Amino acid sequence: MKLVPLLIGGILGIGAGVASALFTTGMIGSGVRLSGGVDVNGWQSDWTIGSAAANPWTRARIARHGLLALTKEEAVYFTKATDDEGKPLSEGCIYRVSGGDMPALWWSVTLYNAESYLPSNDDKALSYDMTKAEAAGSPDAWSFTISPTAPAEGGWVSSKAAGAFDLTLRLYKPSADLIADPEATLPAPAIARVSCGG
Amino acid sequence: MKGFLTGLTAFLVALVLAHLLVVNALPGKIMSKVRGRMAEAGLPVHHWQMSGRVSPQNQAVVRPAPDLAYAICLIDLSKGPVELDVPAWDQYGSLSVFSARTDNVYAGSLDARVAGTPDVRRLVVALEKQDVSTAGDAEVVRVKQPEALALIRRLAPTQEAYDAAAALVPESRCKPL
């Protein structure tokens, strides 16, 4: 009687298919990158974001973690979830993020929690961007602190209530060189862990 | 042995089919859910709506940029093409259109400092076979499904800049062609 193994195999297969789809597309977890991936010192992006040419897994992952993202000619998005020593970014640590002039019309670095939302705090310190770097008088050599409480001075992005978080670097109207060769062109910001605990 | 092979074959076929069906359906489902939430919140179609200033308490979608001011128009092409008219300004800004399956099918600058940016960006969104002969000099973008979404982004890191962006919404149009 082949009907029973057919039914059992079919039902188990459907379950496995649905589960694998949810995991690979980032509905559960962060998903997998199959193509178009860009990695600049741990800052990761996908050059097919927003494009009709993106593969179905990328499209679904971006729908979950970056809905309404633009194609690379308009904006590029890099995300990093670890410091420069490879340790996961965490609310329990203090970090110093630094960088230089970015090859784009405007850029920003924003902190998101593990669910891809802004952390639930009212510190009004959600991001650092080019206008703040210019206001500080150093758009070519900027830096800011990430910590759950405000530092004594300098730029600050609050990680209060963020838990395990990541940073998204947005570059709007990126230069043609950045689009053509991101690994060679992007001066990836450094994320130095200053201290943890206490 | 034959039973095991039958079961294994059924398992593999069902796995692949279910996997591909779900992966391809997800973007449309997510976009539809977001549109539904916006409609429930009172956003009508063919009407530019300024989103409140992005904060942890006000996040309509994942990963919103707190330095940008957003205006959204829900588009329904089931009764014909829709025209978008959006003024430029002297800071970073863009007009973008997204299809029902989340593809960014159009992006145009609203930054008057960028060469080629018109004072008012005019765009017509239409289904593939819809008549756009009255579009005039507007750009035309074609989509395959009636539901689409238009988004205006403007650089607004301060309340003052956000208010300036909001003041441009009444000068913008999202209406049937």
Interface residues (C-beta under 8 A of the other chain):
Chain A: M1 K2 V4 P5 L6 L7 I8 G9 G10 I11 L12 G13 I14 G15 A16 G17 V18 S20 A21 L22 T24 T25 M27 G50 S51 A52 A54 P56 W57 R59 A60 I62 A63 R64 H65 G66 L67 L68 A69 L70 T71 E73 E74 L105 W106 S108 T110 Y112 E115 S116 Y117 L118 P119 S120 N121 D122 L126 S127 D129 T131 K132 T168 R170 Y172 K173
Chain B: K2 G3 F4 T6 G7 L8 T9 A10 F11 L12 V13 A14 L15 V16 L17 A18 H19 L20 L21 V22 V23 N24 L26 P27 I30 M31 V34 V54 S55 P56 Q57 Q59 V61 V62 R63 P64 A65 P66 D67 Y92 S94 S96 F98 S99 R101 T102 D103 N104 V105 A107 S109 D111 V114 L149 L151 L155 P157
